[in-house]
Amino acid sequence: MDFLNALQNKATSKTPIWLMRQAGRYMACYRELRAKHSLLELVKTPELACEITLQPIKAFNLDAAIIFSDILPILETLGLKLEFIKGEGPALHDPIRSANQVEQLDLRPLEETIGFTLEAIKLVKPELKVPLIGFSGSPFTLACYAIEGGGSKDHRLAKTFMYEHPDAWHKLMDILATLIGKYLRLQAEAGADVLQIFDSWAGSLGPQDYKRFVFPHTQKVIQMLGSDFPPLKKGGQGGFSRPPIIYFSTGTSAYLDIISKLDADAFSIDWRVSLKQAAQVFQKPIQGNLDPIALLAPWPELKHQVDLILEQAPKTGFVFNLGHGILQFTPEDNVKRLTDYLTSLSNRVIV
C-alpha cells in the first residue's frame, strides 16, 4: 500500500494522503450524529466511533483511516474526571497542581479507561481496505492537560510546575510515558497498522527545555514499541517488525535537529517549516504540511498551495497531510478536490 510504502521510504504509485481530524465536525454526516450524542458518547461507544472512522473513507480518496477517539480519556487512568463543556472545551476536574499529588496517584487499570477505543479498532478493521492509524497524545501534551485542567494559551501552570518541581515532573512524565506505550501497544494488538504520537503543545517550549524535560520521556514511549513487538513479530505489516510510529509536533521548527534524534519511523511537521528543510534534517520519511486554513481557500489558491508542497516534497518517503487538524468550517468539497487531485497525480513518484 502506498501509505505503508511511503513510511518505509519506498516508491509509491502516487502521493499518499490522509488528514489529521479527517473524521470530525467539518462533515455533515458527523454533525448529524453529534446532534444526538455528546462527544464522549461518540468516543466511548465503539459502534459510533467505528461509524465515524469510516465516514471520510467512504467520502474521499484517502490512503489511511485514523480511529475516531480523543487523546484525553487516558488521563482518567490517573483519577482525573474528564468533561467536555459546551463552548469551552475539555475540562479535567481535580487537576494535578502539587508534587504530593503525583506521589499519591492511584492508577486505574488502563483497559478500563480506554477499552472502548480498542473495541472500536476491532470493529472497524474488517471494514477497511486501507491501513488504520491508532494514536495517543504525547507525555508532554497530556501532562499539560493534567496540570492545567484544560486548554491553555501559555501553559503557565504546567511549565511553572515543571520548573518548581522537576523531580515530580519527571515522575509524572514517566508514568504517562509508560501508560502511553502500553496504550499504543494495545491499539496495535487490536489491529492498528500505524501509530501516531501527537505532541501538539511541544512548541510552547524552547529547545533546551524540550531536550531536558520532554525528549527522554517521548523516546521511552517509542522504545517501548521496539522491534520485539509481539503481534507483528512474524512478518509484520508491509515489511515492518512492528507498527511504524509517526511523531507529530507543532511550533518546533527551532529544534527539529533535537526532535530528529527520536527513534520514530516518520515525522509529521507543521506549515511553519519547509518540507525541503525538514527532509534534510530528519533523513527519514516525513508527513505534512499544508496550512489547515488553506483548505478554506478557493480551489485555484488551494491547488497552488498543494503544488508548492509537492515541489518541495521528497520523491519517496512522503505522506501528504495538514500541518495540524482539519478546521471545523472546512468545505467538504475542498477535501474531495484535494484528495481527487492527489490521486490523479499517479506518475509523480518515479520508481
N, C-alpha and C positions, 0 to 999 in steps of 0.2 A: 504494500500500500504506500502511496506517495508520502503520507504523513510520517509513517514509521521510517521510511527510507530517508526522508529529509533529516530525521533525528539521528540517523547513522552517517550523515554526510554522503549519502549515495544519490545517484541521479534519479530524477523523478520525471514522470510523463508531463507534469505541469506543476505550477507553483501551488503547493497545498495551502489550504486556508481553513482556519476556524477562528471564532471571535470570542473574546472574553465577555461573559454575560450574554452569550448568544441566546440562552433560554431565559426570558425575562420580560420585563414590563413594557418594552417597546412593541411587543407583539400583541395584536388584538386578541388572539385566542388565549394568551396568558392572562390578559386583563379580565377576560370573562371568568376564568377560574378564580382570580384574585378577588373579584367582587363577591364571591361566595365563601371564601376562606381567608383566614389570616395567613401571613407569610409563614409563621411557624407551623401552621397546619399543613401548608403545602410542602414544606421541607420535611416534616415529621410523618407524613402519610406516604409510604413507599409508592403506592399506586399513582398518586398525584405527581410525585416527584418524577416518576418514570414517564408519565404523560408529558410533562413539561420538558423533560430532557429531549424527547422525540420531536417536539413542535418545530424547532428550527431545522432539524434534519429533514423533516418532511417538506419544509417550505423552501429551502435554499440548497445550493450546491456546496455543501460543506464536507470537509475531509476528516472531521473528527466530531464526536459528541463530547460534551462535558456534563457530568452528573449534576442535576439541579440540587443544590444544597446551599449551605452558608458556612462561613468559617467560624462562626461564634458558638454554636451548640456544644462544641468540645469543651468550652470553658465551664459548662455545667458540671463537668467532671471535678472541678475544683470546689464545687459547692456554691458557685455563683448562679443566681437565678436570672435567666435571660428573658427579656420582654422587648417587643418592637412597638414603640409608641407612635401613633399616627402623627405625622407632621414633624417628628423629632428624630426618629431613627432608633437604633438599638440602645437598650439600657440594660446594664448589668448591676443588679442590686447587691449591696454589701461588697463593694469593690475592695481590692487589696490596697491598703494605704499604710501599712506598717510592716516592719521586719518580723514582728511577732506573728502576724497573720500568716506569713509564708511558713514559719516554723510549725504552725498549728494546722496546716492544711490536711484535711481528711479526704483523700481522693475516693470518688465513687468509681465503680467498675466502668471501664471505657465502653464496653459493649452496651451498657445501659443508656449512655448518653448519646451515642452515635449509631446505634444498631439500625435505625430506620434508613440511614444512608446506605449502609451495607446491603440491606434488603432491596432498596431501590436499584442498586447496581446489579444485583442478581436478576431483578425483574426486567431491566431494560437491555441487558447484554444480549439475550437471544433475538431481540428485535432490531439489532443494529447490523449494518454491513460495513460500518466504518469503525475505527478504534474509539474506545471510550476513555476519557480522561477523568481520573479521580484527583482530588486536591485537598489542600489544607492551608490555613494561614500559617505564617512563619512564627517561630518563637517570639520574635520581637513584636510583630504586629499584634499577636494575641496578648502578649504581656502588657502592651499599651492599653488595649481594651480592658483587660482585667484590672488595671490600676486606675485608669481614667473613669471607668464605669460607662463608657460610651465613646462616641467620636470626639475628636479634638483637633483644633487647628494648629496648636503649637506643642501638644503633648507635654505640657508643663509638669503635670503631676508625675507622669511616668519617668520623664528624664530627671526630674528632681529626685525621685526615689532611686533611680539608677546611680546618681552621684552621691547621695547621702548614705545609701545602704548597699554598697557594691556586693557584699557577701550575700545578702538576702536576694539581691537582683540576680546574681549568678545561680543561686539555688532555684529561684522561680523559673529562670530560663532553662535550667537543666531539667526540671520537672516537665515543663512544656515541651522541650525537645524530645523527651522520652515518650510522652503521650502522642505527639505528632508522628514520630517514627512508627509507633505501633499502629496508629490510625491509618497511615498511608499503607502500611503492610497489609492491614485488614482489608482495605479497599482493593488492593491488588489481588488478594486471595479471593475476594468476591467477584472479580472479573475485570477490574480496571486495567487497561493496556499501557497507559501512560500516567504519570503522577506530576502534578504541578504544585509548587510551593509559592504562595502569594505573600510577598513582603511589601505590601502597598505603602507602608509608612516608613520604610527604611530611609527614605530621602530626608527625613527630619534630622538625621544625624550627620555629623562631619565624618571624614574618613577615619580619623584615629579612634573616635568613639565606636564607629561601626566595627573596626578591627578588634577593639578591646572587649566590647560589651555584647556583640551580636554574632560575629563571624564564627567563633568556636561552637556556638550552640546550633547554628544553622548547619554547619559542617557535620555535627553529630547526627542530625536528622538524616542527612544524606548517607552517612556511613552506616546507619542502622539498616539501610536498604541496600546492603552490599551485594557483592557478586554471588554470595551463597544463598541468595533469596530462594526459599524452598519451592514455591509454586511454579516458578519458571526455570528451575534448575535443569530440567531435561529439555533442551532445545530452545526454550524461550520464545518470545514473540518477535518476529521479524529480525532474528539474529541476536536479540538481547538476552542476557542471562537473568535479567530482572527487568521490571518495567523502567523505561527511561524516565529520568527526572528533569523537569524544566524548572528553573528558578526565575521568578519574575520579581522585579523591583521597579520603583519609580523614583525620580528625582535623585538618582545616584550616579549621574554622569561624571561627577568629580572623582569618583573612586571605583570605576569599572575594573581597574587593574587589581584591586583587592578582591572584588566580587569574583573575578575570573579564576581565582585560586580555589573556589568551591569545587567540589567533585561532582557537580551537576553535569548531565549529559548535554544540556542545551540551556540557553539563556534568553529570556524574553525581556525586551527593552522598551522604554517609553519613547515618545516622539522628540525628546529633548536632545537626542544624540543621533548622529548619522549612522546608518547601517554600515557604511564603509568603515567608519571608525570602530564601531562595535566588533565587526568581523576581525579587524586587525588585533584588537585587544584580546578577544576571547579565544580565537583559534579553535572554536567549536561551533556546532550548529546554533543559529540564532533565530529568534522569532520576533516579529513586530512589523512596523511600529507606527502605524497610521494614527494620527491625532483623532480621537473619537469625534471631535467637533467636525472633522472633515466629512463624516457620514451625514451631516445635516446640510451640506453644500449642494448646489445644483450639480447634475451629473457631469457636465464638462469640467468643472473645477475638481470634483471628486476623482474623476478619471485622471486628471493631471497630477493630482497628489499621489494616486496609486502608481502612475508611471514613474514618478520621481523616485519612489521607493524601489520599484523593480530595477531601475537603472543602477541603484546603489547596491542592491542585494547580491550576495554571492550566488553563483550559478548552481551550486549544490549546498546542502545544509542550511536551507532557509524555509521557514514557515511564515506565511503572511498572517498577520494578526493586527490588532489595535495596540496602541501604547498603553491602554487601560480598558476598562469595560465599556460596552455599548451604553450610550446615554438614553434616558427614558423617552425622549421625543424624536429619536431616530426614525426616519421613514422606512417602513419595511421595503418599499420599492428600491431604495438605495442599497439596502443589504442584498437584495436579489440581483440588482445590476452589478454590484461589486463581485459577488460570487460567480455570476454567469460570465463576467468579463475575464476573471482569472481562469475559469475553466476553459474559455475559448483560446487561451494562450498556451496551447498544448506543446508548442515547439520551443518554448522559452529556454528550457534546460536542455543542453546538448549532452547526450550520452557519450 
